[in-house]
Structure formats: structure tokens, C-alpha cells
Amino acid sequence: MTTLDVLCFGGEDWWYHNRAHIDMQLMRRFAKLGKTLYVNSIVMQKPSFKKATAGGKSLGHKIVRKTRSIMRGLQLSDAGFWVYSPLSLPVQHITSLRKVNEALMQRQLSRAVARIGLNDPVIWVACPVASKMATEMAPSKLVYQRTDKFEDYPNIDAETVRKCDMQLKAAADLTIFCSKSLYAEEESQCKKAVYVDHGVDFDAFAGAEKDPNVPPEMASIPRPIVGFFGGIDSHTSNIALVEQLVGLLPDMSFVFVGKESADCSSFKSRENVWMLGHKPYEQIPHYGKCFDVAIMPWRRNSWIEACNPIKFKEYLALGKPIVTTPFSQLAGHDNLLYQARNPEQFAEQIRRAIAENNPDRIKARRQKVRSATWDSRAQQVLNELYGMEKAPKL
């Protein structure tokens, strides 16, 4: 079997974030072919004593969390790949200090690579500010994962991120897009680009209903249940919309499973609202199977317009009716979901989605994503990177 070593500059922290992210999912697959090192996300946001509008934690909380991640050292995860958090400073917006920071991280990574024994690894970049380090490593192959518009993320130096993004698109042997609109807009800026739609752990989500056990927190919640799983932050979530929905549908239970970083005080104390907090990724299907309808109440901004939420496919694999605010990635899925632009429409569509749900619709939703496995996505990337005949086979 052909071996494949990978060093991935991840977009999130493996120890603290939802592990459905594409870079984490693909690294699970690549780790079967060789040694893989996942480098937890490099600090990209500017330090601020204000509560962040995305990520939502105070500076003190972020420092504590990052310190704990660093103190874990180099560990082999239960996913089969190595995880490491190098010490990095929040100085991406300061040119002179950024160079010092990069040199510091390069020394740390060199030791980690040597300890694991990575052999001429593919360098995978999901965090754009790793561009200089990645390109200077002279990788056998360089892959840039352009899955989000980080230049539109709150509290970052947008110009620095744009420069890193352009550098990576020009240098990468392959740039991967998960958004059709972003791919269409930026394909010409890349040496080679490909659209790779997100995958789904189909068996885990579609098969959850076969397990009769229900999370104890869900067992006593009155139905019908309007559910959402994932992070709740003010950069992506339309908090005002949710507040009005809760009031418009007092006969329904609203359940939110995920970290609450936005200010949800306007609705979280309502009698028909349950905020269950963060749950391990492996438990999410068992919470989702209890939903009567799943929602995606997004804000309308450039970040959302360029997004492709993995939860969309997870909701489909669960077989749940979906009500969502519009965004470009939904094109071609009109028969599988319900769209609404304001609270009144959203409430109406929730009632309609529940009323129209039936076994045939459940089957159609699942069928849409049955073949959209992460294994197939990983093989697609390898085929594009090496050619179908020479690509390592999963």
C-alpha cells in the first residue's frame, strides 16, 4: 500500500471544537495511509478584552484554553493522527512580531515532525496565516483548504489574511473549495482548483434512530421539537430571528445543542427553550434524531454567503425536514428544504415542514447524501492531487 504522510495546519483546535470539520475528517482518512500531524489552529484574531463576536469567549478564557491545549504537548489522538498545539502569539497584525512568531513556531514544528518521523509530508493548510511557514517547508505537495472567507471573520487583520490567501492560492498544487460560489469567484486565482463538497458520517447519523436510547435531557422535552446543533454565535446566528420564532411558536419546544457564545438572554429563559450546551461529536446524532424539524437561522452576510454548513448534510442524513434562511449553497436543493426570509415566514415553514413530513420524504433526504461519505471526499482529493492512476487508495 502506498504511504502518505501529512502535516495539516488545522482551522480549529482538535481538543475544543466540533470534530465534523472537513480538515479533521479528511485527516482521519489520510492517517490510514501513513503518519499525519494535525497542528491546532494558529492564533489569528487580535487580542481584545471585549467579548468576541465569533468564538464568543473572553480574552482570559481564550488564554486559559490555549494554554491547556499547548500543555497537552504532542499526542496521538483516538482518530489515529497526531495532534500538536505550538505556542503562537496573537500578533498576525504586527509585521515585525509576526516574523518572530513564525520562527518560534517553525522550531517547535521541526521538533514535532522529527519526533513523529514524517517523511516528505504533504502540507495541508486550513488556517491561512500559516502560509509563510507552509510555503517555506518545500513540501512534496501543498494543499490549500479555502473553505471559509477568514478575511471576513471578526477581529482579525483582514488585509493580512487576504495576502496570505492570495499567496497560498498562487503556490498550492491544489486549492480546495467547498463553496460553489467561492469556487466560481476565485478559481482563476489558483494554480489548480477543485470543488469538493462536504461529506457526512452517513452511517452515524442515518443509523442513530435504530438505537432506542434517547439522551436523558431530551426524553422529557415536549414535542414537537425544533432543533439546532452547532455553535451559536452572533457572527453567523440570527439571534433576533430566533427570539421572534420562540415567541411566534409557543406550542413548540426549541432545543439548541452546542456552545453558546452569542448573547442569547433575549430568549434562553423562555419556557419553550432548552439550551443543552456542547456535546461530544459522537453524541450529536442521538440528539438530532429527537428533532421534529431542524433549523438553520443564519444571518445574511458575506461569511454565510460563502459557507457550506456540514450540518446541512447531517440533518439530511437524519432524515429531518429543514427550515433555513437562504444562502447560495442551497441552490438545487429546493425539494429537500424550506426557506424563509423573515420570522413570520420561518414560523409558517416550520409548521408546514412538520405537517408535510412522511416516510417518503425522510427516505428522499437520506438518499440525497447516502454516497456523500468522507471516504469518497478524501479519495477525490487524492485523485486530484496525484491523478487517479497514481493516487493512494483508501
Secondary structure, 3 states (H helix, E strand, C coil): CCCCCEEEECCCCCCCCCCCCHHHHHHHHHCCCCCEEEECCCCCCCCCCCCCCCCCCCHHHHHHHHHHHHHCCCEECCCCCEEECCCCCCCCCCHHHHHHHHHHHHHHHHHHHHHHCCCCCEEEECCHHHHHHHHHCCCCCEEEEECCCHHHCCCCCHHHHHHHHHHHHHHCCEEEECCHHHHHHHHHHCCCEEECCCCECHHHHHCHHHCCCCCHHHHCCCCCEEEEECCECCCCECHHHHHHHHHHCCCCEEEEECCECCCCCCCCCCCCEEEEECCCHHHHHHHHCCCCEEEECECCCHHHHCCCCHHHHHHHHHCCCEEECCCHHHCCCHHHCEECCCHHHHHHHHHHHHHHCCHHHHHHHHHHHCCCEHHHHHHHHHHHHHCCCCCCCC
